[in-house]
Amino acid sequence: MKAAVLGQAPGELSIEEVEVGSPGPREVLVRTVAAGLCHTDLHFMQGLSPYPLPAVLGHEAAGVVEAVGSMVRYVQPGDHVISCLSAFCGHCEQCISGHPSLCENSRTELVRDRDDAARLSWRGERVNQFLHLSSFAEEMLVHEQALVKITEEMPFDRAALIGCGVTTGLGAVFRTAQVSPGESVAVLGCGGVGLSAIQGARIAGANRIVAVDTVGWKLDLARRLGATHTINASEADPLEAMVDIVPGGVHHAFEAVGMKQTAEQAFAMLRNGGQATVIGMIPAGTMIELAGSEFIWEKKMTGSNMGSNQFRTDMPRYVDMYLDGRLDLDAMVSGTIALDDVNTGFADMENGKVARTVISFD
């Protein structure tokens, strides 16, 4: 099958013929129909965090089940599914206490042993699977606990977005921060995740939703998706501008860029008792500096792992939100490309030209 392989970092992806194995116990072979380009993939391509290479990248996808291995009970051939990097074991303390996105066993129980045949191989050698999925490929061989069934009414190119970016943004609002009706929200960064957080704040009933970015067209899109106010950080200091919009600070600030500066700005925008949630992936080794005296006012700085999701229940609900018109995914798709054009897609992302690009395999 064709797949996009990262051989070195920093580096670009190369389109190669990669071998995929047959489903073993509790494994599922999925025909990939659509895969979104996420900034997390670019993060690893740039070498900002380590990952064993070579690897087939991609982690935001939807497709059709082709075959199942023994002991698989959840899906069957023909099912439409969304894949999720938050694969969960279902029996560790985190899973049974309602935090499957923090599963303690996902890196051991849901992957093949090094002594077993590889799920993916290239030129006769093992290829590492990226975040349980490797969706930049015509097929995915995954553990059944990395999939959720969805209705066949849902378009695959929209469903793919729910596989990561949409769930990360909505979940940060609904689950991590638990935004309440009437509260004020700031979102720093209006890429796919930030725009999803803005929509989450709108759906949750926030009164003031302030979008912050440096790109004008992204701010226009943020208003279309629910922002009540916008701040162009290339033209004004976000902290000074926020004072005029929400005097006293916001209840919630969401950092969706993955930078030290914006994480610190998110915390500085809070009112007393407010909560800043870091959604963006801050590079390994980066330290965040906060004024210790601010914590006496019960301000909180929180991380969010893919929206603290419970994806088996969350994602079908997000599908319903799209189908009934509450969640706008159409406006977030900037374009559709072929797998061969994946590096161009990431270049457009890095240059701020797109909100979300989707690879179509059909």
DRENVEXVEX-446156 format. One line per field, with one value per residue (C-alpha): x, y, z; chain; residue number from 1. Coordinates in pm, 1 decimal. Each point is the difference from the previous one (the first is absolute). Last residue first. Layout:
residues N
x	X_...
y	Y_...
z	Z_...
chaine	A_...
num	NUM_...
END
This chain:
residues 362
x	-1096.2_301.0_-87.2_253.0_-158.8_132.1_-103.9_11.7_222.2_248.1_191.1_343.4_52.9_-337.0_73.2_333.5_-182.0_-235.0_287.6_165.4_-319.5_-36.6_53.5_-273.1_-254.0_-143.6_-323.5_-38.4_-59.6_-221.7_-104.7_-309.7_-148.9_53.8_-270.9_-136.8_-361.3_-142.1_-186.6_251.0_297.5_-127.8_-89.0_358.7_117.1_-217.7_145.4_346.4_-61.5_-128.4_280.6_233.0_0.5_214.1_211.4_7.8_291.0_213.3_-83.0_238.8_-110.5_114.5_-226.2_-64.7_-102.6_88.7_293.8_124.7_86.7_291.7_189.2_31.8_13.7_291.0_-47.5_298.6_63.3_191.8_-234.4_-191.6_-343.2_-284.2_-302.5_-294.7_123.8_-294.3_-7.4_-249.7_-148.5_-39.4_105.1_-40.3_227.2_178.6_347.6_-40.0_-74.6_292.3_238.4_-119.7_24.2_363.1_111.0_-149.8_-235.2_-258.2_-336.2_20.2_-349.9_-99.8_-295.0_-182.3_133.9_168.9_-100.7_-133.7_-97.5_25.8_205.2_234.4_43.3_163.4_276.5_68.9_-12.8_247.6_-124.9_69.8_165.2_-211.9_-318.7_-264.1_-350.6_-338.1_-324.7_163.9_-253.6_98.4_-38.4_195.9_282.0_-2.0_63.4_276.6_156.9_-20.0_193.2_296.1_175.4_-243.9_-222.1_-368.7_-213.5_-320.6_-230.7_-324.4_92.3_-294.4_167.7_-65.3_181.2_291.1_25.5_-0.2_288.7_180.0_-43.9_147.2_296.8_57.9_-21.2_211.3_-119.1_261.8_-62.3_-358.6_-152.4_-320.8_-255.7_-266.6_-373.7_-64.3_269.4_337.0_99.6_373.8_120.7_-329.6_-210.5_254.2_310.3_-222.8_-117.7_353.9_158.8_-304.7_5.6_372.7_31.7_-230.1_-280.3_178.3_-24.7_-379.9_-13.9_191.9_-191.6_-345.7_-232.4_-318.7_171.2_-36.6_313.0_195.8_293.9_353.2_326.5_-124.5_-25.7_379.8_124.0_104.5_-56.2_-33.9_66.4_256.8_40.1_-203.2_288.3_-225.9_126.9_166.6_224.2_78.9_371.8_121.5_166.3_245.9_-38.5_13.9_-291.0_-202.1_-321.4_-188.0_332.7_29.6_41.3_325.8_-43.4_-333.4_-305.3_-178.7_-310.2_134.3_321.3_-38.7_-371.1_45.8_-31.6_-298.4_-7.2_-258.6_-204.0_-69.4_-329.8_121.5_2.7_236.3_241.4_22.0_73.9_-277.2_-120.6_327.9_-32.6_94.7_11.2_142.9_-351.7_-132.8_-344.5_-205.6_-246.9_-81.9_31.3_191.4_-91.6_51.8_-18.0_43.8_358.2_121.5_177.5_103.3_-218.1_-13.5_-85.3_-141.8_-77.7_169.6_57.0_321.5_205.0_326.9_248.1_365.9_157.5_315.9_371.2_74.7_-57.3_-152.3_166.6_-171.5_70.7_146.9_-176.4_-179.5_-110.4_-169.3_-139.0_-187.1_-128.3_-118.3_-261.9_-60.3_-331.1_-43.2_-279.1_-101.1_241.7_-88.7_7.8_156.0_-100.7_192.0_-143.6_210.9_202.5_-104.0_222.7_313.5_56.0_288.5_112.0_45.0_138.3_-101.7_269.1_-75.3_217.7_280.0_108.9_-4.8_90.5_-176.0_-357.5_-206.7_-320.3_-178.1_-96.8_-103.9
y	773.3_55.0_360.7_189.9_281.5_352.1_202.8_375.6_89.0_264.3_53.7_-65.0_-316.6_-133.5_72.4_-181.3_-291.3_-31.7_22.8_-287.2_-209.5_42.5_-367.5_-93.2_186.6_332.6_147.8_365.5_260.6_-222.9_204.5_152.8_-343.5_-108.5_219.6_-154.8_83.5_-102.6_-320.9_-220.1_175.6_-25.3_-365.5_-68.8_176.0_-235.0_-300.5_135.0_49.1_-345.0_-221.4_299.1_48.2_305.2_207.4_245.3_-166.3_7.4_328.2_185.7_237.9_334.2_124.1_336.4_-29.0_358.4_-125.5_-150.7_342.5_41.7_-277.0_203.2_-251.0_-117.1_-291.6_-221.4_-149.6_-329.2_-184.1_235.2_123.8_-196.9_231.2_-66.8_194.0_86.8_324.2_9.3_298.0_46.9_363.2_110.2_-158.1_170.1_-46.9_-379.0_8.3_237.3_-245.4_-279.6_235.7_82.0_-359.6_-127.7_-284.8_194.2_-93.0_173.2_11.5_273.1_-40.0_231.1_305.7_308.4_294.5_202.7_-229.0_185.7_306.5_-201.2_-255.5_257.5_64.0_-371.0_-69.3_278.0_135.9_-31.8_-338.9_-134.4_58.9_-10.7_-126.6_34.2_-199.7_-318.9_-257.5_-179.6_296.5_216.1_-255.5_-1.6_375.1_-51.8_-262.1_242.3_262.4_-210.2_90.2_-179.4_61.1_-94.5_144.2_-182.0_205.4_-153.7_-369.3_-227.1_-341.2_-12.6_330.7_-108.4_-325.6_189.6_211.8_-313.7_-149.0_314.2_-34.3_-362.9_59.0_313.4_313.8_53.0_151.6_-65.2_228.5_-90.9_181.6_-184.5_23.5_-371.3_-209.2_-109.5_-345.6_69.5_-351.8_-157.7_240.5_267.2_-217.2_-266.4_230.5_93.4_-344.9_-173.5_236.0_-37.7_-376.6_-257.3_256.2_139.4_-340.7_6.8_303.1_-172.3_-322.6_148.9_-111.7_-177.8_-337.8_44.9_-30.1_-282.7_91.8_-128.7_-10.1_-271.4_-233.6_-0.3_132.5_-101.2_307.5_-5.2_242.0_178.9_335.4_-144.1_-134.7_-113.9_-94.7_342.2_-50.9_-359.8_-64.3_-171.4_-339.4_-98.0_-198.6_305.9_142.8_-172.1_76.6_-210.3_-155.7_-374.0_-79.0_25.8_374.5_-69.7_129.3_307.4_44.5_-155.3_199.1_361.0_13.4_-140.6_303.9_148.5_380.9_45.5_-266.5_233.8_-120.5_-176.1_-338.3_125.4_180.7_-293.7_-248.8_-218.6_149.0_-32.2_332.7_138.8_377.8_27.4_-24.7_-157.4_83.7_-289.8_-110.0_-368.3_-215.5_-283.8_-37.5_213.9_-38.1_-373.8_-65.6_-319.7_-122.7_247.0_236.6_90.3_293.1_255.6_324.0_335.5_310.7_177.1_224.9_-168.9_35.3_-104.2_-319.4_-37.8_-41.4_99.9_-3.9_331.2_300.3_338.0_319.8_-198.2_204.9_-308.9_-65.5_340.0_-33.4_-311.5_186.6_281.8_-235.1_-99.1_-182.5_-350.4_-130.6_-340.7_-228.5_-364.2_-141.2_-326.5_-81.8_-162.0_-172.7_-312.0_41.7_189.9_-62.9_206.0_316.9_33.1_348.3_134.4_349.5_364.9_203.3_239.6_302.8_48.0_116.1_-276.4_-309.0_-276.3_126.6_-233.5_88.5_-319.4_-179.3_-364.5
z	-294.0_229.4_86.4_208.7_198.5_57.9_303.4_70.3_-293.5_-118.6_324.7_-151.5_205.5_-111.6_-366.9_35.5_163.3_-295.5_-245.4_186.4_-27.8_-376.1_-88.5_249.2_-213.2_111.1_136.0_94.4_267.4_212.4_304.2_-160.1_-61.4_359.6_148.4_319.4_90.1_-338.0_87.5_-184.8_154.6_356.7_-64.5_-108.3_314.9_203.9_-183.0_91.3_371.6_98.3_-132.0_24.2_375.0_-49.9_235.5_-294.3_-175.5_312.8_172.4_226.3_272.2_139.2_280.6_161.7_361.1_88.8_208.3_-325.3_-137.6_242.4_-175.1_-318.5_-283.5_-215.8_-242.0_-82.8_-345.4_10.5_-235.7_-227.7_119.8_-156.0_2.4_230.1_304.5_222.4_200.6_285.0_180.5_375.0_-20.4_-361.3_-255.8_-289.4_154.9_-10.4_-372.3_-56.4_166.1_-227.2_-298.2_71.1_69.8_-322.2_-92.3_-199.9_150.9_339.3_147.0_244.2_236.0_241.3_-176.7_145.0_216.1_-287.7_-289.6_-331.7_99.8_220.6_-278.8_-226.1_252.8_42.6_-373.2_-87.8_-330.6_-373.6_-39.9_286.8_-200.7_271.8_-70.2_170.4_3.2_-125.0_-118.6_-318.2_-236.1_241.8_1.8_-380.7_-1.4_255.1_-225.3_-292.2_198.7_105.2_327.4_229.8_302.5_17.1_281.8_93.0_219.1_122.9_16.3_-76.8_-17.4_-376.0_-44.2_220.2_-193.8_-329.0_124.5_118.1_-346.5_-155.6_235.1_-95.9_-376.7_8.9_174.2_269.7_341.1_106.6_263.1_182.3_213.0_199.3_-63.7_-32.5_171.6_-135.6_123.7_-19.9_-84.2_-110.5_-206.1_-97.9_-36.3_-150.6_-276.9_-98.6_22.2_-148.1_-297.4_-57.1_45.1_-161.1_-31.6_-304.0_-170.4_29.8_-228.5_-280.7_65.0_-45.6_284.7_-108.0_48.6_375.4_209.7_162.5_223.3_-41.5_198.5_236.8_-302.3_-20.7_-331.8_-350.8_-216.3_-379.1_-287.4_211.9_168.2_289.2_204.5_289.6_348.3_42.8_-304.2_-88.8_-33.8_-313.6_38.5_-271.8_-321.9_-222.1_196.6_270.1_187.9_256.7_91.3_56.5_368.4_197.9_44.9_166.2_-183.2_128.6_214.7_321.2_34.6_-109.0_80.7_350.2_228.0_-180.2_28.0_-279.3_180.7_294.6_150.3_314.6_-174.4_-269.4_232.0_242.4_-278.6_-148.4_-328.3_-192.4_-180.3_-341.5_19.3_-354.3_-138.5_-318.0_-133.1_-131.3_-265.6_38.2_-312.3_163.9_369.3_308.6_381.5_39.9_-107.7_169.3_-315.8_-267.2_-200.9_-367.0_-228.3_245.7_-180.8_47.0_207.9_94.3_225.5_102.5_-285.0_-23.1_-130.7_204.7_-62.8_267.2_374.7_116.9_161.3_34.3_-192.1_-287.6_-266.3_-128.2_358.7_30.3_-352.1_110.1_306.9_-227.1_-141.2_-362.3_-18.5_-136.3_-222.7_-137.5_184.2_-46.8_353.4_116.9_356.4_284.2_308.2_-68.6_-320.7_-310.7_-301.8_-55.9_-202.2_-246.4_-100.5_-352.8_52.1_-13.5_174.5_283.7_60.5_248.8_341.2_85.9_-201.4_-188.0_22.0_-216.5_-187.0_-106.9_-318.7_43.1
chaine	A_A_A_A_A_A_A_A_A_A_A_A_A_A_A_A_A_A_A_A_A_A_A_A_A_A_A_A_A_A_A_A_A_A_A_A_A_A_A_A_A_A_A_A_A_A_A_A_A_A_A_A_A_A_A_A_A_A_A_A_A_A_A_A_A_A_A_A_A_A_A_A_A_A_A_A_A_A_A_A_A_A_A_A_A_A_A_A_A_A_A_A_A_A_A_A_A_A_A_A_A_A_A_A_A_A_A_A_A_A_A_A_A_A_A_A_A_A_A_A_A_A_A_A_A_A_A_A_A_A_A_A_A_A_A_A_A_A_A_A_A_A_A_A_A_A_A_A_A_A_A_A_A_A_A_A_A_A_A_A_A_A_A_A_A_A_A_A_A_A_A_A_A_A_A_A_A_A_A_A_A_A_A_A_A_A_A_A_A_A_A_A_A_A_A_A_A_A_A_A_A_A_A_A_A_A_A_A_A_A_A_A_A_A_A_A_A_A_A_A_A_A_A_A_A_A_A_A_A_A_A_A_A_A_A_A_A_A_A_A_A_A_A_A_A_A_A_A_A_A_A_A_A_A_A_A_A_A_A_A_A_A_A_A_A_A_A_A_A_A_A_A_A_A_A_A_A_A_A_A_A_A_A_A_A_A_A_A_A_A_A_A_A_A_A_A_A_A_A_A_A_A_A_A_A_A_A_A_A_A_A_A_A_A_A_A_A_A_A_A_A_A_A_A_A_A_A_A_A_A_A_A_A_A_A_A_A_A_A_A_A_A_A_A_A_A_A_A_A_A_A_A_A_A_A_A_A_A_A_A_A_A
num	362_361_360_359_358_357_356_355_354_353_352_351_350_349_348_347_346_345_344_343_342_341_340_339_338_337_336_335_334_333_332_331_330_329_328_327_326_325_324_323_322_321_320_319_318_317_316_315_314_313_312_311_310_309_308_307_306_305_304_303_302_301_300_299_298_297_296_295_294_293_292_291_290_289_288_287_286_285_284_283_282_281_280_279_278_277_276_275_274_273_272_271_270_269_268_267_266_265_264_263_262_261_260_259_258_257_256_255_254_253_252_251_250_249_248_247_246_245_244_243_242_241_240_239_238_237_236_235_234_233_232_231_230_229_228_227_226_225_224_223_222_221_220_219_218_217_216_215_214_213_212_211_210_209_208_207_206_205_204_203_202_201_200_199_198_197_196_195_194_193_192_191_190_189_188_187_186_185_184_183_182_181_180_179_178_177_176_175_174_173_172_171_170_169_168_167_166_165_164_163_162_161_160_159_158_157_156_155_154_153_152_151_150_149_148_147_146_145_144_143_142_141_140_139_138_137_136_135_134_133_132_131_130_129_128_127_126_125_124_123_122_121_120_119_118_117_116_115_114_113_112_111_110_109_108_107_106_105_104_103_102_101_100_99_98_97_96_95_94_93_92_91_90_89_88_87_86_85_84_83_82_81_80_79_78_77_76_75_74_73_72_71_70_69_68_67_66_65_64_63_62_61_60_59_58_57_56_55_54_53_52_51_50_49_48_47_46_45_44_43_42_41_40_39_38_37_36_35_34_33_32_31_30_29_28_27_26_25_24_23_22_21_20_19_18_17_16_15_14_13_12_11_10_9_8_7_6_5_4_3_2_1
END
